[in-house]
Structure formats: structure tokens, C-alpha cells
Amino acid sequence: MTRGINRWLLFTALILMSSCGRNVVFTDSTAMPGRTWKLEDTTAFSITVNDTLNSNNIWFIIRTGSAYPYRNIFLFVSTASPDGKSMSDTLNYDLADEKGNWYGKGFGDIHELQLPYKSNVFFPVSGTYQITVRHGMRIADLKGVYDFGLRVEKTTK
């Protein structure tokens, strides 16, 4: 009897895991050595795109700890498409409210927050897109940043 229940639980878990993330086009993150994002460190992501028909949402994911000294972060973002076109953005995201309460989810010292970058994006050509990000804060060594990531998902219809 227990063997049958265990097989059923395993089968159910496999089905649930396979149904998760069907819309994920790309996800990756970079761990910051010493939990410090240095000004000269550029985080780079290469996204291979084959689908030029469906729209996508793009998020940055940042994980910080209590050593992070600010309630916001400035980011310098550059995007290059396979056909040689590029664009740059300067972004400012709030990571905590005025009272120091962190946004997002967290446990203990770690706080994770999804930062919306672009919504309903159509990639115009197939190929590899490059997205590079570096922090734009006024200090060289930004302490308390555990890792920084990028997530691209097809929009649901």
C-alpha cells in the first residue's frame, strides 16, 4: 500500500514540476563574490531567441542582505540585438520603503525582489541578444548584493 502511495506522490510531483515554467524563455543569475557588486563588474546575459511572434516580459531579480546600505538601486542596462542594434537604459528601483521594510520575499537575511524591466516585448529577429547590467550607485563596492539575475517569460494570452 505504501509503495503505491509513494509512486503516486512521485508521479504527481513530476507532473507538477513539468507544468511549471512552460513560459520561461530564459533565466540566469550571477553570484557576487564576497556579496559585493563592484562598480567595474558587469553582469552579462546572452539570450537565444527563436520566437519572434510572441511577446515577452523581462524582469531583473536581485537578492540582497541586511548589509545593503540603501533602499534603492540604480542600474545601467545595455541591450544589443543580433542585427547590431543597441539601446541603453538608466533605471532606478526601490528595494525598500521609507521605513526600511524590504519589498519582495525573504527569509532571514536574504531578500529577493523581481524588478520589472520590459513588458510585452517582441524580439524582432531571431538570434542571440546580449543584455549587460552594472550598478549605478555612487560607491564603487556595493555591499550586500548576493546575486543578480534576469528572467524572460512569454506573456500569457
KEKE-3310 file (N, C-alpha, C; in steps of 0.2 Angstrom, whole numbers, plus 5000, padded with zeros to 4 digits):
npx = (5004:5009:5020:5013:5007:5018:5023:5013:5013:5026:5024:5014:5021:5031:5023:5018:5030:5034:5025:5027:5034:5033:5032:5044:5057:5070:5082:5093:5107:5119:5131:5138:5154:5160:5148:5147:5144:5154:5158:5165:5161:5152:5137:5132:5121:5116:5104:5096:5085:5072:5059:5049:5036:5028:5025:5035:5039:5051:5061:5072:5081:5085:5095:5097:5106:5106:5116:5116:5116:5107:5090:5086:5091:5102:5103:5113:5109:5112:5107:5109:5105:5104:5105:5114:5109:5107:5103:5102:5098:5095:5090:5080:5076:5066:5070:5066:5054:5050:5052:5061:5057:5059:5055:5047:5051:5057:5069:5075:5091:5091:5084:5073:5069:5059:5062:5053:5057:5055:5039:5028:5037:5042:5054:5062:5070:5077:5090:5105:5103:5111:5112:5118:5122:5126:5129:5123:5126:5133:5144:5159:5160:5147:5140:5132:5124:5119:5116:5112:5100:5092:5076:5066:5050:5037:5022:5007:4992)
npy = (4994:5007:5008:5010:5022:5030:5029:5036:5049:5053:5052:5062:5073:5074:5078:5090:5097:5097:5105:5117:5133:5133:5144:5150:5158:5161:5161:5166:5169:5179:5176:5187:5189:5188:5194:5207:5219:5225:5241:5240:5228:5220:5212:5200:5194:5182:5179:5167:5168:5162:5163:5175:5179:5179:5189:5195:5196:5204:5203:5209:5200:5202:5199:5203:5207:5211:5219:5228:5245:5254:5260:5259:5255:5260:5256:5253:5248:5239:5234:5223:5218:5204:5209:5220:5232:5243:5248:5258:5260:5269:5265:5266:5258:5255:5246:5245:5252:5268:5267:5257:5244:5229:5226:5213:5195:5186:5178:5177:5184:5186:5195:5194:5201:5204:5214:5223:5225:5226:5225:5215:5213:5211:5201:5206:5200:5183:5175:5179:5189:5201:5206:5218:5223:5234:5241:5257:5265:5277:5273:5263:5249:5240:5234:5219:5214:5199:5191:5193:5193:5188:5186:5180:5178:5171:5180:5177:5172)
npz = (5000:5004:4995:4983:4986:4987:4974:4967:4973:4969:4955:4954:4958:4948:4937:4941:4942:4929:4922:4927:4923:4909:4901:4902:4895:4896:4910:4922:4933:4942:4954:4967:4970:4987:4991:4986:4974:4963:4956:4943:4939:4927:4924:4913:4901:4889:4878:4868:4855:4847:4844:4836:4836:4848:4862:4876:4894:4904:4918:4931:4944:4960:4974:4990:5006:5023:5024:5014:5010:5006:5001:4988:4970:4957:4940:4926:4910:4895:4879:4866:4850:4838:4825:4827:4832:4846:4863:4877:4895:4909:4925:4940:4954:4968:4983:4996:5007:5014:5028:5029:5027:5017:5001:4991:4993:5007:5018:5034:5032:5019:5005:4991:4976:4962:4948:4937:4920:4906:4897:4887:4876:4860:4851:4838:4828:4825:4835:4845:4859:4868:4885:4896:4912:4925:4941:4946:4957:4969:4975:4974:4978:4981:4994:5001:4991:4985:4973:4956:4943:4928:4920:4907:4901:4891:4887:4895:4886)
capx = (5000:5014:5023:5008:5006:5024:5023:5008:5016:5031:5021:5011:5026:5034:5018:5018:5036:5035:5020:5029:5040:5032:5033:5050:5061:5077:5083:5100:5109:5126:5133:5143:5159:5160:5142:5148:5144:5159:5156:5168:5159:5146:5133:5130:5117:5115:5098:5095:5078:5069:5052:5048:5029:5025:5028:5038:5040:5058:5062:5078:5080:5090:5095:5101:5106:5105:5122:5115:5116:5102:5083:5085:5097:5102:5106:5114:5107:5113:5104:5112:5101:5108:5107:5118:5106:5108:5100:5104:5093:5097:5084:5080:5071:5065:5070:5063:5050:5054:5054:5066:5054:5061:5050:5049:5051:5064:5069:5082:5095:5091:5078:5073:5064:5059:5061:5051:5061:5051:5033:5026:5042:5043:5060:5061:5074:5080:5097:5107:5103:5115:5110:5123:5120:5130:5125:5125:5126:5139:5150:5162:5159:5140:5140:5125:5121:5121:5116:5108:5098:5087:5071:5062:5044:5032:5016:5001:4986)
capy = (5000:5012:5008:5013:5029:5034:5030:5041:5055:5054:5054:5069:5078:5075:5081:5097:5101:5098:5110:5124:5136:5132:5150:5153:5158:5162:5163:5165:5174:5179:5177:5192:5187:5192:5198:5214:5221:5231:5245:5238:5221:5220:5206:5199:5188:5180:5176:5165:5169:5159:5165:5182:5181:5180:5194:5193:5200:5204:5205:5208:5198:5204:5196:5207:5206:5217:5224:5233:5251:5259:5257:5259:5254:5262:5251:5254:5242:5239:5228:5223:5213:5200:5213:5225:5237:5243:5253:5259:5262:5270:5263:5267:5253:5255:5239:5245:5258:5274:5264:5251:5237:5227:5223:5206:5190:5185:5173:5179:5190:5187:5197:5193:5205:5204:5221:5223:5229:5227:5221:5214:5214:5207:5201:5207:5195:5178:5175:5180:5195:5202:5211:5219:5227:5236:5246:5264:5269:5282:5270:5258:5242:5239:5228:5216:5211:5192:5189:5197:5188:5190:5181:5181:5174:5173:5183:5173:5175)
capz = (5000:5005:4989:4978:4988:4986:4967:4966:4975:4964:4948:4954:4959:4941:4933:4943:4940:4921:4920:4929:4919:4902:4898:4904:4889:4899:4917:4924:4938:4943:4961:4968:4975:4993:4992:4984:4967:4962:4950:4937:4937:4923:4923:4906:4899:4882:4877:4862:4854:4841:4843:4835:4836:4854:4867:4882:4899:4906:4924:4934:4950:4964:4981:4994:5013:5028:5023:5008:5013:5003:4999:4981:4966:4950:4935:4919:4906:4888:4876:4859:4846:4833:4819:4828:4835:4853:4867:4884:4899:4916:4929:4947:4958:4976:4986:5002:5008:5018:5035:5029:5025:5011:4996:4989:4998:5010:5024:5037:5030:5012:5002:4984:4973:4955:4946:4930:4916:4900:4897:4881:4871:4854:4849:4830:4824:4829:4836:4852:4862:4874:4890:4901:4918:4930:4946:4945:4963:4970:4978:4970:4981:4984:4999:5002:4985:4984:4966:4951:4938:4923:4918:4902:4900:4886:4891:4894:4882)
cpx = (5004:5018:5019:5007:5012:5025:5018:5010:5022:5029:5018:5016:5030:5029:5018:5024:5037:5030:5022:5034:5039:5033:5039:5055:5069:5077:5090:5102:5117:5127:5138:5148:5160:5154:5143:5148:5149:5157:5159:5165:5152:5143:5131:5126:5116:5109:5097:5087:5077:5062:5051:5041:5026:5029:5030:5038:5047:5058:5070:5077:5086:5089:5100:5101:5105:5111:5121:5113:5110:5095:5082:5092:5096:5105:5107:5113:5108:5111:5107:5108:5106:5110:5111:5115:5107:5104:5102:5099:5097:5090:5086:5075:5072:5066:5067:5059:5054:5056:5059:5064:5056:5055:5052:5048:5057:5063:5076:5085:5094:5084:5078:5068:5065:5057:5059:5055:5057:5045:5031:5031:5042:5050:5060:5065:5076:5087:5099:5107:5107:5112:5115:5120:5125:5127:5128:5125:5133:5145:5153:5160:5152:5140:5133:5121:5124:5121:5111:5107:5093:5082:5067:5056:5040:5026:5011:4995:4980)
cpy = (5006:5013:5011:5020:5033:5035:5036:5048:5057:5056:5061:5074:5080:5079:5089:5101:5102:5103:5117:5126:5135:5138:5153:5152:5158:5164:5161:5170:5173:5180:5182:5189:5191:5196:5205:5215:5227:5235:5243:5231:5222:5213:5206:5193:5188:5176:5174:5165:5166:5161:5173:5184:5182:5186:5191:5198:5199:5207:5204:5205:5199:5201:5200:5205:5212:5222:5229:5239:5256:5256:5257:5256:5257:5257:5254:5248:5244:5233:5229:5217:5210:5204:5219:5231:5237:5249:5253:5262:5264:5269:5264:5262:5254:5247:5239:5251:5263:5272:5258:5244:5235:5224:5216:5201:5189:5180:5175:5185:5191:5190:5197:5197:5205:5211:5221:5228:5231:5223:5221:5216:5209:5207:5201:5202:5189:5178:5177:5187:5196:5208:5212:5224:5228:5241:5253:5268:5273:5279:5264:5250:5242:5233:5225:5214:5204:5189:5193:5193:5192:5184:5184:5176:5176:5175:5178:5176:5174)
cpz = (5000:4998:4984:4980:4986:4978:4965:4967:4970:4957:4948:4954:4952:4937:4935:4941:4933:4919:4922:4924:4912:4898:4899:4897:4891:4906:4919:4929:4939:4951:4962:4973:4981:4995:4991:4977:4966:4955:4943:4935:4933:4923:4916:4905:4892:4881:4870:4860:4847:4839:4842:4835:4842:4858:4873:4888:4902:4913:4926:4941:4954:4971:4985:5002:5017:5027:5018:5011:5011:5002:4992:4977:4960:4946:4929:4915:4899:4885:4868:4856:4841:4827:4821:4831:4843:4856:4874:4888:4906:4920:4936:4950:4965:4978:4993:5003:5013:5025:5035:5028:5018:5007:4994:4994:5001:5016:5027:5034:5022:5009:4994:4981:4965:4953:4939:4926:4909:4900:4889:4875:4866:4852:4841:4826:4828:4830:4844:4854:4868:4879:4895:4906:4923:4935:4944:4952:4964:4973:4974:4972:4984:4988:4999:4997:4984:4977:4962:4945:4933:4921:4913:4901:4895:4890:4890:4890:4886)
residu = (MET:THR:ARG:GLY:ILE:ASN:ARG:TRP:LEU:LEU:PHE:THR:ALA:LEU:ILE:LEU:MET:SER:SER:CYS:GLY:ARG:ASN:VAL:VAL:PHE:THR:ASP:SER:THR:ALA:MET:PRO:GLY:ARG:THR:TRP:LYS:LEU:GLU:ASP:THR:THR:ALA:PHE:SER:ILE:THR:VAL:ASN:ASP:THR:LEU:ASN:SER:ASN:ASN:ILE:TRP:PHE:ILE:ILE:ARG:THR:GLY:SER:ALA:TYR:PRO:TYR:ARG:ASN:ILE:PHE:LEU:PHE:VAL:SER:THR:ALA:SER:PRO:ASP:GLY:LYS:SER:MET:SER:ASP:THR:LEU:ASN:TYR:ASP:LEU:ALA:ASP:GLU:LYS:GLY:ASN:TRP:TYR:GLY:LYS:GLY:PHE:GLY:ASP:ILE:HIS:GLU:LEU:GLN:LEU:PRO:TYR:LYS:SER:ASN:VAL:PHE:PHE:PRO:VAL:SER:GLY:THR:TYR:GLN:ILE:THR:VAL:ARG:HIS:GLY:MET:ARG:ILE:ALA:ASP:LEU:LYS:GLY:VAL:TYR:ASP:PHE:GLY:LEU:ARG:VAL:GLU:LYS:THR:THR:LYS)
# end
